[in-house]
Amino acid sequence: MVFEVFAERKDPSILSFAIRQEGQGLDKKPIATITKMIRNVKVNMFGRTFEYVPTDVPRVKFDYQYPIEPQTPTVKGFRILQRTGDGDNGGQCFTASAILKKTLLKKTKFDFEVFTLDGQVYYCYKVGLGARSYYYCILDAQKKTRIMIEYINSNLDTRLAKIILDDVTLADEAFLIFARAVVIPIAVDETAKLADPPTEKYVSCDEEKEFFERNFYRNLGQ
């Protein structure tokens, strides 16, 4: 299943992202919306509202082929809080670093995001293959690709991204991960300035490129 993301500026300091099923007209109500404000991001989907609260979160322990940083019991990250109903915790996420090579003066590494959503762990890898568009590849704890996000361009008047799922039941997880991976890094301020990191090309190291599963994209995303 494929969803498309469109963005528009509602206010000098507010961006709105509408998520629609592929092929759905712009006149149709979006499946979900994400609002990016100066200091806050809200995700509205299926009658629920989630917010991202920066705080220290417990570090998830996992086996990995490379040494991982940080190793502290808690790390800086986000609580994903459901603000509708009883205010249940929707999950958490934090950034981890895989150390590929280490010398006395330098570390070669790549970063990825670790999510705990609905009791399941997901790993989100940013993969650039050399073009302006790049991908966020989301794998489950069994290292199987479940979600892929293609960041298409940064023109707010056109389609911004494509979200590809292998199972429609992962829509919640996909939209929450999209908000963290794509929306939060975009900076807006009162003077209407927009700092959008994805306008630059991103080229991954070889180890990152291995997370891009071409068959997943070819079979589900095209």
TITIKOL-177901 format. One record per residue: residue in one letter; residue number from 1; x, y negated, z negated of N, C-alpha, C in turn. Coordinates in pm, 1 decimal. Atoms other than C-alpha are relative to their C-alpha. Layout:
! TITIKOL-177901
[r a,NUM,[X,Y,Z],[X,Y,Z],[X,Y,Z]],
...
***
This chain:
! TITIKOL-177901
[r m,1,[84.1,119.3,0.0],[0.0,0.0,0.0],[87.7,-124.4,0.0]],
[r v,2,[-79.4,121.4,-15.0],[124.3,-347.9,88.5],[-82.8,-121.2,-41.7]],
[r f,3,[59.4,127.1,37.1],[44.7,-684.5,-67.8],[88.5,-112.1,52.4]],
[r e,4,[-73.3,117.2,-46.1],[144.6,-1026.0,65.4],[-14.0,-111.4,-102.7]],
[r v,5,[-0.8,110.1,96.2],[236.7,-1327.4,-146.1],[12.8,-132.0,75.7]],
[r f,6,[-3.5,133.4,-57.5],[160.7,-1684.0,-41.7],[15.1,-100.4,-114.0]],
[r a,7,[-24.9,97.8,105.8],[269.5,-1992.1,-234.3],[-39.6,-139.3,46.0]],
[r e,8,[26.4,140.0,-29.2],[163.1,-2354.2,-253.0],[23.7,-82.6,-125.3]],
[r r,9,[-21.8,90.2,112.5],[241.6,-2654.9,-469.6],[-132.7,-64.1,-38.4]],
[r k,10,[125.7,56.0,49.0],[-61.9,-2745.3,-677.7],[18.2,-140.4,-56.9]],
[r d,11,[-30.5,121.1,73.5],[108.1,-3034.7,-853.3],[151.7,-17.3,12.2]],
[r p,12,[-145.9,13.5,-9.5],[460.8,-3186.1,-849.9],[78.5,98.0,-85.6]],
[r s,13,[-74.7,-90.2,88.2],[556.1,-2951.9,-1133.3],[-66.6,136.3,-16.0]],
[r i,14,[70.5,-128.3,9.4],[327.5,-2653.5,-1067.5],[-1.5,67.7,137.1]],
[r l,15,[10.0,-81.3,-120.3],[355.8,-2377.7,-807.7],[-101.3,111.3,-25.6]],
[r s,16,[97.5,-107.4,11.1],[79.4,-2126.7,-743.0],[31.2,106.1,104.7]],
[r f,17,[-28.9,-112.9,-88.4],[137.8,-1781.6,-592.5],[-124.4,88.4,5.2]],
[r a,18,[117.2,-83.4,-18.8],[-155.5,-1587.7,-448.7],[42.5,133.2,60.1]],
[r i,19,[-33.4,-134.3,-47.2],[-123.8,-1210.4,-401.2],[-124.6,60.2,63.6]],
[r r,20,[111.9,-54.9,-75.6],[-348.1,-1059.3,-134.0],[39.4,132.5,62.2]],
[r q,21,[-26.8,-124.2,-71.1],[-378.3,-714.3,15.4],[28.4,-32.8,146.0]],
[r e,22,[-40.4,28.3,-136.8],[-214.0,-703.8,358.1],[-119.9,6.8,93.0]],
[r g,23,[111.1,6.9,-93.2],[-455.3,-803.8,630.9],[-119.4,-76.9,-52.5]],
[r q,24,[110.3,74.3,60.8],[-683.8,-991.0,390.2],[13.5,-147.1,36.7]],
[r g,25,[-4.5,139.9,-40.0],[-772.9,-1339.7,510.7],[25.2,-93.2,-117.4]],
[r l,26,[-28.4,97.7,105.0],[-667.1,-1650.0,320.4],[-126.5,-52.2,-66.8]],
[r d,27,[125.8,44.3,59.0],[-1033.8,-1726.1,260.1],[-52.2,98.1,-104.3]],
[r k,28,[41.4,-100.3,98.3],[-1064.0,-1410.6,47.8],[65.6,-28.6,-135.2]],
[r k,29,[-55.0,19.1,133.0],[-1012.6,-1419.3,-327.3],[123.7,87.9,-18.1]],
[r p,30,[-120.4,-81.2,17.5],[-657.2,-1305.3,-412.9],[-16.7,107.2,-107.0]],
[r i,31,[1.2,-107.6,99.7],[-597.8,-983.5,-606.1],[52.6,-50.9,-133.7]],
[r a,32,[-61.7,54.6,120.4],[-380.2,-1174.3,-853.8],[60.7,-135.2,33.3]],
[r t,33,[-65.8,129.1,-18.2],[-232.9,-1519.4,-904.4],[108.7,-15.7,-105.7]],
[r i,34,[-108.9,30.7,92.8],[89.0,-1637.0,-1065.0],[19.1,-150.7,2.1]],
[r t,35,[-18.8,143.8,11.5],[131.0,-1992.6,-1190.9],[136.5,-27.3,-60.5]],
[r k,36,[-133.3,37.0,46.2],[481.8,-2134.1,-1226.5],[-2.4,-146.0,-42.4]],
[r m,37,[-5.8,134.1,54.8],[506.7,-2437.9,-1453.6],[142.5,-27.9,-46.8]],
[r i,38,[-135.6,39.1,36.6],[808.9,-2621.0,-1589.1],[61.0,98.7,-98.2]],
[r r,39,[-55.3,-86.6,104.7],[851.4,-2401.1,-1894.8],[-81.2,127.1,-21.0]],
[r n,40,[86.7,-113.9,24.3],[601.4,-2125.9,-1845.5],[-39.9,66.2,131.2]],
[r v,41,[51.5,-75.4,-113.6],[483.7,-1854.3,-1607.7],[-117.4,83.3,-49.5]],
[r k,42,[117.6,-78.6,34.3],[136.8,-1699.3,-1620.0],[-38.7,88.3,117.1]],
[r v,43,[48.1,-93.9,-100.9],[17.6,-1391.9,-1432.0],[-145.3,32.5,-31.9]],
[r n,44,[141.7,-32.8,17.0],[-358.9,-1352.0,-1386.5],[-35.4,112.1,96.1]],
[r m,45,[37.5,-111.8,-86.5],[-474.3,-1014.7,-1257.7],[-104.7,86.9,-68.6]],
[r f,46,[102.5,-92.7,45.1],[-782.8,-802.5,-1295.1],[-60.1,-40.4,-135.3]],
[r g,47,[63.9,50.0,120.8],[-930.1,-1023.9,-1568.4],[90.1,-14.5,-120.5]],
[r r,48,[-94.3,12.0,111.0],[-615.8,-1034.8,-1780.6],[105.6,-105.0,31.9]],
[r t,49,[-103.6,101.4,-15.5],[-354.7,-1303.6,-1836.6],[124.1,41.4,-77.9]],
[r f,50,[-127.1,-33.8,62.8],[12.2,-1236.1,-1912.2],[92.8,-121.8,2.6]],
[r e,51,[-100.0,105.2,6.4],[282.4,-1477.8,-2022.2],[135.0,60.5,-35.5]],
[r y,52,[-136.6,-44.7,25.0],[659.2,-1442.4,-2041.0],[61.3,-87.7,-108.3]],
[r v,53,[-54.3,74.5,114.3],[810.5,-1543.0,-2374.0],[147.2,36.6,-15.6]],
[r p,54,[-141.7,-31.3,18.1],[1191.6,-1568.9,-2386.2],[31.9,24.3,-146.9]],
[r t,55,[-32.0,-36.4,137.9],[1320.8,-1397.5,-2699.9],[98.7,115.4,1.1]],
[r d,56,[-81.8,-120.2,10.5],[1547.6,-1121.0,-2824.4],[-91.3,122.2,3.7]],
[r v,57,[78.6,-122.0,-11.4],[1416.6,-776.1,-2731.6],[90.3,120.0,-27.7]],
[r p,58,[-81.9,-119.9,22.4],[1533.1,-424.6,-2824.5],[61.3,48.7,131.8]],
[r r,59,[-65.2,-52.7,-119.3],[1784.0,-284.9,-2578.2],[-42.8,144.4,22.9]],
[r v,60,[38.1,-136.1,-35.3],[1657.3,23.9,-2399.7],[126.6,79.9,26.9]],
[r k,61,[-115.9,-85.6,-22.9],[1910.8,307.4,-2410.9],[-26.9,91.1,118.9]],
[r f,62,[16.1,-87.7,-115.3],[1965.7,498.9,-2088.1],[137.1,44.3,49.8]],
[r d,63,[-123.1,-51.4,-59.3],[2227.9,711.0,-1918.2],[21.9,-65.8,135.2]],
[r y,64,[-30.3,68.0,-125.2],[2406.2,544.1,-1630.4],[136.4,42.5,49.3]],
[r q,65,[-125.4,-46.9,-57.1],[2688.4,627.1,-1393.6],[115.0,-96.0,-22.3]],
[r y,66,[-103.1,99.5,29.4],[2874.5,306.5,-1484.1],[-17.4,-49.2,-143.7]],
[r p,67,[16.0,63.4,131.8],[2947.6,140.9,-1820.3],[-98.0,-116.8,9.2]],
[r i,68,[104.8,101.6,0.6],[2666.0,-95.6,-1916.5],[26.3,-104.1,-106.9]],
[r e,69,[2.4,109.5,97.2],[2665.6,-432.9,-2088.3],[-139.2,-62.7,5.5]],
[r p,70,[-58.5,-5.4,134.7],[2534.7,-542.5,-2330.8],[-29.5,132.4,-69.0]],
[r q,71,[20.6,-119.8,80.4],[2554.5,-268.1,-2589.9],[-54.8,-32.6,-138.6]],
[r t,72,[55.2,40.9,128.7],[2407.6,-466.2,-2878.7],[-141.0,56.0,-17.5]],
[r p,73,[135.8,-54.3,22.7],[2084.9,-338.1,-3043.4],[-110.5,-85.2,60.0]],
[r t,74,[97.6,89.2,-61.9],[1895.9,-645.1,-2920.5],[71.2,-87.5,102.6]],
[r v,75,[-56.0,83.5,-106.6],[1948.6,-859.0,-2610.9],[-100.2,-110.0,33.5]],
[r k,76,[89.0,107.5,-43.1],[1808.8,-1183.2,-2473.8],[-80.9,46.9,120.4]],
[r g,77,[86.5,-43.1,-108.8],[1512.0,-1116.5,-2250.7],[-135.1,-66.4,-10.2]],
[r f,78,[136.4,53.0,3.4],[1136.6,-1166.3,-2220.8],[-94.9,103.4,-59.5]],
[r r,79,[119.5,-75.7,34.6],[834.5,-1032.5,-2401.1],[-106.3,-36.2,100.1]],
[r i,80,[109.9,24.6,-92.7],[549.9,-994.4,-2156.6],[-127.7,22.1,-79.0]],
[r l,81,[111.9,-6.0,92.5],[243.4,-1074.8,-2362.7],[-132.7,-16.4,72.0]],
[r q,82,[134.6,12.5,-52.4],[-116.8,-1015.7,-2268.8],[-76.8,-97.0,-86.7]],
[r r,83,[67.8,106.0,74.7],[-306.6,-1328.1,-2369.3],[-151.2,12.3,2.1]],
[r t,84,[144.0,-21.7,-5.3],[-655.2,-1193.5,-2294.9],[-36.0,113.0,-94.7]],
[r g,85,[41.5,-105.2,92.0],[-844.7,-988.2,-2549.5],[72.5,-12.4,-132.5]],
[r d,86,[-63.1,-1.3,131.3],[-647.3,-889.8,-2857.7],[145.8,-43.5,2.6]],
[r g,87,[-138.2,44.9,-6.3],[-313.7,-1023.5,-2732.8],[100.2,112.9,-4.8]],
[r d,88,[-90.3,-114.2,2.5],[-156.1,-683.2,-2680.0],[129.6,-30.6,74.2]],
[r n,89,[-128.5,15.3,-65.9],[208.8,-666.4,-2584.5],[-2.3,76.2,131.6]],
[r g,90,[1.6,-64.1,-129.5],[232.3,-595.9,-2212.5],[130.4,64.1,38.0]],
[r g,91,[-129.1,-59.8,-31.2],[598.1,-498.9,-2219.3],[113.6,-95.3,-27.5]],
[r q,92,[-117.6,82.9,19.6],[946.4,-645.8,-2209.8],[96.1,22.1,116.0]],
[r c,93,[-104.0,-17.8,-100.3],[1244.0,-694.4,-1981.1],[126.2,-72.9,-44.3]],
[r f,94,[-127.9,66.5,27.0],[1610.5,-786.7,-2001.3],[96.3,32.5,113.1]],
[r t,95,[-100.9,-18.3,-104.1],[1913.4,-813.9,-1775.8],[116.4,82.8,-53.0]],
[r a,96,[-116.6,-83.0,32.1],[2183.2,-546.4,-1786.6],[103.8,-16.4,110.6]],
[r s,97,[-108.5,7.8,-96.7],[2520.5,-541.9,-1611.4],[68.6,135.4,10.1]],
[r a,98,[-75.4,-122.4,-24.9],[2683.2,-236.0,-1453.3],[143.5,-38.6,33.7]],
[r i,99,[-140.4,35.0,-18.4],[3063.3,-260.3,-1479.5],[63.2,99.0,98.1]],
[r l,100,[-59.1,-86.5,-101.6],[3216.7,-122.8,-1160.2],[150.6,13.9,-17.9]],
[r k,101,[-145.1,-0.1,17.0],[3576.5,-216.7,-1236.2],[36.9,-104.0,-103.4]],
[r k,102,[-38.3,91.0,107.3],[3747.7,-380.4,-1530.0],[151.3,-4.6,-12.9]],
[r t,103,[-142.3,20.9,26.5],[4094.9,-527.4,-1570.1],[11.9,-95.1,-118.4]],
[r l,104,[-18.8,90.2,113.5],[4247.7,-749.2,-1835.9],[-62.6,-136.2,24.7]],
[r l,105,[44.5,135.8,-30.0],[4135.1,-1064.2,-1656.4],[-133.1,-7.6,74.2]],
[r k,106,[116.5,7.4,-87.1],[3835.2,-968.0,-1443.7],[-86.5,124.2,-10.6]],
[r k,107,[95.6,-109.4,-8.8],[3521.9,-756.9,-1429.4],[-71.5,-7.9,134.7]],
[r t,108,[82.4,-8.9,-118.9],[3354.6,-642.2,-1110.1],[-129.2,70.7,-40.4]],
[r k,109,[125.4,-55.4,51.3],[2986.8,-582.9,-1181.0],[-117.4,-44.8,85.3]],
[r f,110,[125.0,51.0,-55.0],[2629.5,-616.6,-1062.0],[-104.9,4.6,-109.8]],
[r d,111,[105.8,9.9,100.2],[2324.8,-715.7,-1265.0],[-128.1,63.6,51.5]],
[r f,112,[132.8,-50.0,-34.2],[1984.1,-552.8,-1270.2],[-91.5,-21.6,-119.3]],
[r e,113,[98.0,25.5,104.9],[1665.3,-596.2,-1470.0],[-60.0,131.7,-47.5]],
[r v,114,[57.8,-119.8,60.8],[1533.2,-332.0,-1709.2],[-136.0,-38.1,-58.4]],
[r f,115,[136.1,27.7,45.2],[1156.0,-331.2,-1766.1],[-54.5,118.3,-78.3]],
[r t,116,[82.7,-99.5,67.3],[943.9,-142.6,-2016.6],[-144.5,-46.5,13.8]],
[r l,117,[138.3,36.7,-29.1],[583.2,-153.6,-1893.0],[-88.3,121.8,-15.6]],
[r d,118,[93.5,-110.0,24.6],[298.1,63.1,-2013.5],[73.8,125.8,-45.5]],
[r g,119,[-74.5,-112.0,56.0],[548.5,282.1,-2196.0],[101.3,63.9,93.6]],
[r q,120,[-93.4,-55.6,-96.9],[753.9,350.8,-1880.8],[113.7,-98.7,27.4]],
[r v,121,[-116.4,83.4,-29.0],[1101.1,222.1,-1792.5],[19.9,-7.9,151.5]],
[r y,122,[-28.0,22.8,-141.5],[1176.6,69.6,-1452.2],[126.5,-85.3,11.4]],
[r y,123,[-122.4,74.9,-26.6],[1500.7,-65.6,-1305.8],[-17.4,-76.5,129.9]],
[r c,124,[20.5,86.4,-115.5],[1490.2,-358.2,-1063.5],[135.1,-48.7,50.9]],
[r y,125,[-128.1,35.7,-60.1],[1786.0,-406.5,-828.2],[-23.2,-97.9,114.9]],
[r k,126,[4.3,96.3,-109.8],[1831.6,-709.3,-603.6],[99.1,45.8,106.1]],
[r v,127,[-84.4,-56.2,-106.3],[1966.6,-583.8,-269.3],[-5.2,-91.0,122.0]],
[r g,128,[-11.8,80.9,-121.0],[2088.7,-809.1,10.5],[83.1,72.8,103.5]],
[r l,129,[-68.2,-74.7,-105.5],[2187.8,-652.5,341.1],[69.1,-90.9,100.8]],
[r g,130,[-71.4,93.9,-85.8],[2332.9,-968.7,497.5],[-89.1,-100.8,69.6]],
[r a,131,[93.1,94.0,-61.8],[2019.9,-1138.4,636.5],[-54.1,-96.0,-105.5]],
[r r,132,[56.0,94.5,95.7],[1832.8,-1427.1,479.8],[-101.1,68.1,-92.6]],
[r s,133,[91.4,-77.0,83.8],[1559.2,-1191.3,358.2],[78.1,103.5,-79.8]],
[r y,134,[-59.2,-109.1,76.6],[1648.4,-952.0,82.7],[-107.8,67.3,-81.3]],
[r y,135,[95.4,-92.2,58.8],[1484.5,-694.1,-138.2],[24.3,16.6,-149.4]],
[r y,136,[-7.9,-46.3,138.4],[1408.0,-602.0,-496.7],[-50.1,144.2,2.2]],
[r c,137,[32.2,-142.5,-3.0],[1412.8,-223.7,-526.1],[-23.8,46.7,-143.0]],
[r i,138,[39.3,-38.3,135.4],[1230.7,-88.3,-832.2],[-7.2,151.7,-7.7]],
[r l,139,[-8.0,-144.2,18.1],[1314.0,263.1,-944.7],[-53.8,37.1,-137.4]],
[r d,140,[45.7,-46.7,129.8],[1157.7,465.5,-1224.5],[114.2,69.1,-73.4]],
[r a,141,[-105.1,-61.8,82.7],[1347.1,650.9,-1498.0],[60.3,122.2,66.5]],
[r q,142,[-51.3,-115.8,-73.6],[1388.9,947.6,-1260.9],[75.2,-41.5,126.8]],
[r k,143,[-76.0,57.3,-112.3],[1565.9,717.1,-1009.1],[-72.3,13.3,132.8]],
[r k,144,[81.1,-4.4,-121.3],[1281.1,737.3,-760.6],[-53.1,-139.8,29.2]],
[r t,145,[53.6,130.4,-38.3],[1186.4,423.5,-567.1],[-151.7,3.2,-4.2]],
[r r,146,[145.6,5.7,13.0],[830.6,327.0,-659.4],[-57.6,-128.1,59.2]],
[r i,147,[45.2,131.9,-44.9],[806.8,-40.6,-560.6],[115.6,-66.1,74.0]],
[r m,148,[-101.2,81.1,-67.1],[990.8,-262.7,-315.1],[-59.6,-136.7,30.2]],
[r i,149,[42.9,136.8,-27.5],[963.1,-640.0,-286.0],[93.4,-57.6,106.1]],
[r e,150,[-79.8,65.0,-103.5],[1078.6,-806.4,34.1],[-21.0,-150.1,-10.0]],
[r y,151,[8.0,146.1,3.2],[1155.8,-1174.5,-9.5],[24.2,-49.0,142.5]],
[r i,152,[-4.3,28.2,-142.6],[1083.5,-1308.4,337.9],[62.5,-135.8,30.2]],
[r n,153,[-60.0,132.1,-18.2],[1162.1,-1680.8,321.1],[-46.0,-89.8,-113.1]],
[r s,154,[35.5,90.1,109.3],[1127.7,-1984.7,97.8],[-86.3,-116.6,48.0]],
[r n,155,[90.5,102.0,-49.2],[883.2,-2187.2,308.3],[-134.5,17.3,-69.0]],
[r l,156,[121.5,-15.5,79.5],[589.7,-2249.8,77.3],[-127.2,-6.8,84.1]],
[r d,157,[118.7,4.8,-85.4],[354.8,-2290.6,376.3],[-24.4,130.9,72.7]],
[r t,158,[15.0,-126.6,-69.5],[400.4,-1934.3,496.2],[5.2,114.2,-100.9]],
[r r,159,[-10.7,-117.1,86.9],[406.2,-1582.2,361.6],[135.4,-0.5,-67.5]],
[r l,160,[-123.5,10.3,76.8],[666.9,-1577.9,87.4],[65.4,135.3,-20.9]],
[r a,161,[-56.0,-130.5,33.7],[707.1,-1208.5,11.1],[-99.8,109.2,32.3]],
[r k,162,[82.4,-118.7,-21.1],[575.8,-859.0,67.0],[30.2,97.4,-112.7]],
[r i,163,[-14.3,-95.3,110.1],[516.0,-613.3,-220.0],[-51.0,134.8,48.6]],
[r i,164,[30.8,-131.9,-54.7],[519.7,-246.0,-121.3],[-5.5,100.1,-114.5]],
[r l,165,[18.2,-98.8,106.6],[386.6,29.2,-350.0],[-16.2,139.1,60.7]],
[r d,166,[30.9,-136.1,-44.8],[386.9,405.6,-316.7],[-125.0,53.7,-67.7]],
[r d,167,[119.0,-43.1,72.8],[86.9,423.9,-552.7],[-72.7,-125.2,-48.4]],
[r v,168,[74.6,120.1,34.9],[-186.5,163.6,-599.7],[-11.1,-19.6,-150.7]],
[r t,169,[8.5,13.6,145.6],[-192.2,237.9,-974.7],[118.7,-76.6,-56.8]],
[r l,170,[-116.4,75.9,46.1],[144.0,59.4,-996.2],[-13.7,-149.7,27.9]],
[r a,171,[18.4,141.8,-32.5],[-6.7,-276.7,-898.2],[34.6,-90.4,-118.1]],
[r d,172,[-32.8,80.9,118.5],[14.8,-411.5,-1254.8],[150.5,-17.5,-12.8]],
[r e,173,[-145.1,3.7,17.1],[382.2,-321.3,-1280.6],[66.1,-82.0,111.5]],
[r a,174,[-59.5,70.2,-113.6],[459.6,-455.4,-933.1],[-14.6,-150.9,-13.3]],
[r f,175,[22.6,144.2,8.4],[304.5,-796.9,-993.9],[77.3,-60.6,-117.1]],
[r l,176,[-75.8,50.2,114.4],[465.4,-835.0,-1337.2],[149.7,-5.8,31.9]],
[r i,177,[-141.7,0.6,-38.4],[806.5,-742.1,-1195.9],[26.5,-111.1,100.7]],
[r f,178,[-14.5,108.8,-96.2],[755.2,-982.5,-904.6],[12.4,-134.4,-71.3]],
[r a,179,[-3.1,126.9,72.1],[686.9,-1266.1,-1148.0],[136.3,-22.9,-64.2]],
[r r,180,[-130.9,14.6,64.7],[1011.9,-1198.3,-1335.8],[112.1,-15.0,102.5]],
[r a,181,[-111.6,-3.4,-94.2],[1233.6,-1125.4,-1036.1],[1.4,-120.0,93.7]],
[r v,182,[5.8,103.7,-102.6],[1112.9,-1389.3,-790.4],[-44.0,-135.3,-54.2]],
[r v,183,[60.4,127.7,37.7],[901.9,-1654.2,-961.9],[78.5,-72.2,-109.3]],
[r i,184,[-68.0,66.3,111.7],[1086.1,-1723.8,-1288.0],[128.4,-70.7,42.4]],
[r p,185,[-121.9,72.7,-38.8],[1420.0,-1810.4,-1117.8],[-24.1,-128.5,78.4]],
[r i,186,[29.9,123.6,-71.7],[1246.6,-2080.8,-910.7],[-25.0,-110.1,-101.3]],
[r a,187,[11.0,109.2,96.7],[1284.5,-2409.3,-1096.6],[-82.0,-114.5,57.3]],
[r v,188,[74.9,119.7,-36.9],[1035.0,-2695.8,-1080.8],[12.0,-100.1,-113.7]],
[r d,189,[-3.6,101.4,105.2],[1040.2,-3026.6,-1265.5],[-98.1,-111.6,31.4]],
[r e,190,[99.7,105.8,-10.2],[837.4,-3343.5,-1311.6],[18.3,-85.6,124.3]],
[r t,191,[-26.0,84.5,-116.9],[1001.6,-3514.9,-1013.9],[-21.9,73.5,130.6]],
[r a,192,[35.4,-80.1,-117.6],[883.7,-3243.2,-774.5],[120.0,62.6,67.9]],
[r k,193,[-114.7,-70.0,-56.9],[1231.7,-3107.9,-716.3],[-22.0,150.3,-11.4]],
[r l,194,[18.1,-144.1,-3.7],[1236.6,-2741.8,-624.4],[134.3,66.9,24.6]],
[r a,195,[-124.2,-75.4,-15.2],[1538.9,-2519.8,-680.7],[-37.4,145.6,22.2]],
[r d,196,[44.6,-133.6,-38.7],[1478.1,-2193.4,-498.3],[121.1,84.8,36.9]],
[r p,197,[-120.9,-79.0,-28.0],[1770.6,-1947.8,-524.7],[-8.3,84.9,125.9]],
[r p,198,[2.6,-86.8,-117.9],[1644.2,-1719.5,-244.4],[21.8,-69.8,133.4]],
[r t,199,[-29.3,65.1,-126.8],[1711.7,-1989.3,18.6],[139.6,37.7,48.8]],
[r e,200,[-134.4,-39.8,-38.9],[2070.6,-1862.7,19.0],[3.5,148.8,32.7]],
[r k,201,[-17.5,-141.7,-30.8],[2181.8,-1535.2,174.4],[58.6,71.4,-120.6]],
[r y,202,[-55.8,-82.5,106.8],[2254.9,-1258.9,-73.3],[50.3,129.3,61.7]],
[r v,203,[-60.1,-121.9,-52.6],[2494.4,-981.8,21.5],[44.1,85.9,-117.8]],
[r s,204,[-28.7,-89.9,111.4],[2515.2,-685.1,-214.9],[135.2,68.7,18.0]],
[r c,205,[-113.6,-90.5,-6.6],[2817.1,-482.1,-301.5],[-51.1,136.4,47.7]],
[r d,206,[41.0,-130.7,-53.6],[2815.6,-128.0,-160.4],[-81.7,79.6,-100.7]],
[r e,207,[71.3,-76.4,103.3],[2697.8,15.8,-491.9],[-145.3,-46.2,-11.3]],
[r e,208,[137.6,50.2,2.5],[2390.1,-210.3,-489.9],[-77.6,45.0,122.7]],
[r k,209,[69.1,-35.9,-124.6],[2306.8,-132.0,-127.0],[-55.7,142.0,-3.9]],
[r e,210,[47.2,-137.9,8.9],[2263.6,233.3,-222.1],[-140.6,10.2,-57.0]],
[r f,211,[134.3,-3.5,58.1],[1941.6,141.2,-404.1],[-107.9,-31.4,103.3]],
[r f,212,[97.9,29.9,-104.8],[1774.5,33.5,-78.0],[-32.7,128.2,75.2]],
[r e,213,[43.1,-124.4,-63.9],[1576.8,333.5,45.1],[-71.7,-34.4,130.5]],
[r r,214,[53.2,39.4,-129.4],[1521.3,279.1,415.8],[-129.0,73.5,35.2]],
[r n,215,[120.0,-75.9,-32.7],[1263.8,555.7,450.0],[-122.8,-53.8,-73.8]],
[r f,216,[110.4,58.2,76.6],[1051.1,401.2,174.5],[-51.7,-122.5,71.5]],
[r y,217,[40.7,123.5,-69.1],[1049.8,67.8,356.7],[-60.2,30.9,136.4]],
[r r,218,[46.8,-32.8,-134.5],[1004.0,223.0,700.1],[-138.1,66.2,-3.4]],
[r n,219,[125.7,-76.3,3.9],[718.4,453.5,597.4],[-115.6,-78.8,-60.2]],
[r l,220,[107.8,68.9,71.9],[523.6,219.6,369.3],[-8.3,-148.8,28.4]],
[r g,221,[-3.4,145.0,-9.3],[628.5,-135.7,447.5],[-16.7,-57.9,138.7]],
[r q,222,[10.2,53.1,-135.9],[600.7,-162.5,824.3],[-129.5,45.2,69.0]],
***
